Amino acid sequence: MATNRTFTMVKPDAVEKNNIGPILSMINQAGFKVIGMKYTRLTKEQAGAFYAVHSERPFYGELVDYMSSGPIVAAILEKENAVADFRKLIGATDPSQAEEGTIRKAYAESKAKNAVHGSDSDENAAIEGNFFFSMLERF
């Protein structure tokens, strides 16, 4: 069953390049409402827990190191058909394959440093949102 919420993170590369504002602007212009947001930095343990689903993959250690290398912006977004619409807005993981007008085409550096995370399912959107936000932090 589709829901109207998804989760995103502006990743360390995009934060370091001062792209938080432009990325949030694209999200707002696409009709998403921010219902929870925080600026934080993940420890290696937190990044490892968040990406535990990838723990058997060869890139896991590098991903954990990268995601704990600097601050991130975590957000829960709301819009009808949120997960699918947000996946379309962010574009392909590899920015060289992302469509024009997508966040990753505009702001990603590489497949590994791809500017933003976006939930891939309604179930994961709920899990990921709950990882970062209590019910008191959602509006």
Secondary structure, 3 states (H helix, E strand, C coil): CCCCEEEEEECHHHHHCCCHHHHHHHHHHCCCEEEEEEEECCCHHHHHHHCHHHCCCCCHHHHHHHHCCCCEEEEEEECCCHHHHHHHHHCCCCHHHCCCCCHHHHHCCCCCCCCEEECCCHHHHHHHHHHHCCHHHCC
